[in-house]
Amino acid sequence: MRVIGHDGEQIGVLKRLAAIAKAESVGLDLIMMSPNARPPVCKVMDYGKYKYDQSKKANEAKKKQHVIQVKEVKVRASTEQNDLELKIRNARKFLESGNKVKVSLRFRGREMAYVGRGREQLEHIAEEVKDLGKPDKIPNMEGRQMIMIISPLKK
């Protein structure tokens, strides 16, 4: 196996027992870095410190990633203009913070006769937030509900 020393220099190709003896003489561990290589590559280092550094890197990468959530705004076909403006304001706030917005419009009872009005309402919402996001999914019916998903624009 190819052995790399604790300070980064290559020791060379050694037998397994010789490599383990070399690591023990320095007081460190022999860690297999790439077992599928020909010959396998091992490194002489402190295993505890190696695991600690790996967890630190994983935590650092986790901090930098941004999880996109899907926030929902519910409206009805008969929602009045002032209430609709409030819902639009909430949708804008969600899009500004980088989240997706799911706008769902539920029809109850005889409201199914006004599917066109509901579609107009969803298109109005999409028009109001077009500077912050664009619709991923155009308004479509799913049972008694019409759904539209709006994604935030790239910054």
C-alpha positions in Angstrom: 0.0 0.0 0.0 1.1 3.6 -0.7 1.8 5.4 2.6 1.8 9.1 3.1 3.5 10.5 6.2 1.9 12.7 8.9 3.5 15.8 7.4 2.3 15.1 3.9 5.4 13.7 2.3 5.2 10.3 0.5 6.9 7.5 2.4 6.4 5.0 -0.5 4.9 1.7 -1.2 5.1 -0.6 1.9 3.6 -3.9 3.1 0.7 -3.6 5.5 2.6 -4.6 8.6 5.5 -2.3 7.8 3.1 0.6 7.3 1.4 -0.1 10.7 4.8 -0.3 12.4 5.8 3.0 10.8 2.6 4.7 12.1 3.1 3.3 15.6 6.7 4.4 15.8 5.4 8.0 15.3 2.6 7.4 17.8 -0.2 7.9 15.3 -2.8 5.8 13.4 -2.7 4.4 9.9 -5.9 5.4 8.0 -6.9 4.1 4.6 -7.8 7.1 2.5 -8.7 5.4 -0.8 -9.1 1.6 -0.7 -10.1 1.2 -4.3 -6.9 2.7 -5.7 -4.0 0.5 -7.0 -2.1 0.3 -4.7 -4.4 1.4 -1.8 -3.5 4.8 -0.3 -3.0 5.1 3.5 -2.1 8.1 5.6 -0.4 8.3 8.9 -2.4 10.7 11.1 -4.3 11.0 14.4 -7.7 9.4 13.8 -9.5 11.3 16.5 -8.4 14.6 15.0 -9.3 13.4 11.6 -12.9 12.6 12.7 -13.2 15.9 14.5 -12.1 17.8 11.3 -14.6 15.9 9.2 -17.5 16.8 11.6 -16.4 20.4 11.6 -16.4 20.5 7.8 -19.9 18.9 7.7 -21.3 21.4 10.2 -19.8 24.3 8.2 -21.4 23.1 5.0 -24.7 22.7 6.8 -24.6 26.3 8.0 -24.1 27.6 4.5 -27.0 25.8 2.9 -30.4 27.4 2.7 -33.4 25.2 3.0 -36.3 26.4 0.9 -39.7 25.9 2.5 -43.1 25.9 0.9 -45.4 28.4 2.6 -49.1 28.3 1.8 -51.5 31.1 1.2 -55.2 30.1 1.2 -57.9 32.1 -0.6 -61.5 31.6 -1.7 -63.2 32.5 -4.9 -65.3 35.0 -2.9 -62.4 36.6 -1.1 -62.8 40.4 -1.0 -60.2 42.8 -2.4 -58.8 44.0 1.0 -58.4 40.4 2.3 -56.8 39.5 -1.0 -54.3 42.3 -0.7 -53.4 41.0 2.8 -52.8 37.5 1.3 -50.7 39.1 -1.5 -48.6 41.0 1.1 -48.0 37.7 3.0 -47.0 36.0 -0.3 -44.5 38.8 -1.1 -43.0 38.5 2.4 -42.5 34.8 1.9 -40.9 35.3 -1.5 -38.6 38.0 -0.2 -37.3 35.5 2.5 -36.5 33.0 -0.3 -39.4 30.5 0.2 -41.7 29.1 -2.3 -45.4 30.0 -2.0 -48.3 27.6 -2.7 -51.5 29.5 -3.4 -54.5 27.3 -2.9 -58.0 28.3 -3.7 -60.8 26.1 -2.4 -64.3 25.9 -3.9 -67.2 24.9 -1.6 -70.6 23.8 -2.7 -72.0 25.9 -5.5 -68.7 27.9 -5.8 -67.7 25.2 -8.4 -69.7 27.3 -10.9 -67.2 30.1 -10.5 -64.0 28.3 -11.5 -63.2 31.1 -14.0 -63.4 33.7 -11.2 -61.0 31.6 -9.1 -58.5 31.3 -12.0 -58.6 35.1 -12.5 -57.9 35.6 -8.8 -54.8 33.3 -9.0 -53.6 35.1 -12.1 -54.1 38.4 -10.3 -51.9 37.2 -7.4 -49.2 36.0 -9.8 -49.3 39.4 -11.6 -48.9 41.2 -8.2 -45.8 39.2 -7.1 -44.1 38.9 -10.5 -41.2 41.2 -9.5 -40.3 38.7 -6.7 -41.3 35.3 -8.1 -42.7 33.4 -11.1 -45.3 30.6 -11.2 -43.7 27.1 -11.3 -47.1 25.5 -11.7 -49.9 27.3 -13.6 -53.2 27.2 -11.8 -54.8 23.8 -12.2 -57.7 22.0 -10.6 -57.2 19.2 -8.1 -60.6 18.0 -7.0 -62.3 21.0 -5.4 -59.1 23.0 -5.1 -57.1 25.1 -7.5 -53.4 25.3 -6.8 -50.5 27.5 -8.1 -46.9 27.4 -6.9 -44.7 30.5 -7.1 -40.9 30.2 -6.8 -38.7 33.2 -5.8 -36.5 34.7 -8.5 -32.8 34.2 -8.4 -30.9 37.1 -6.8 
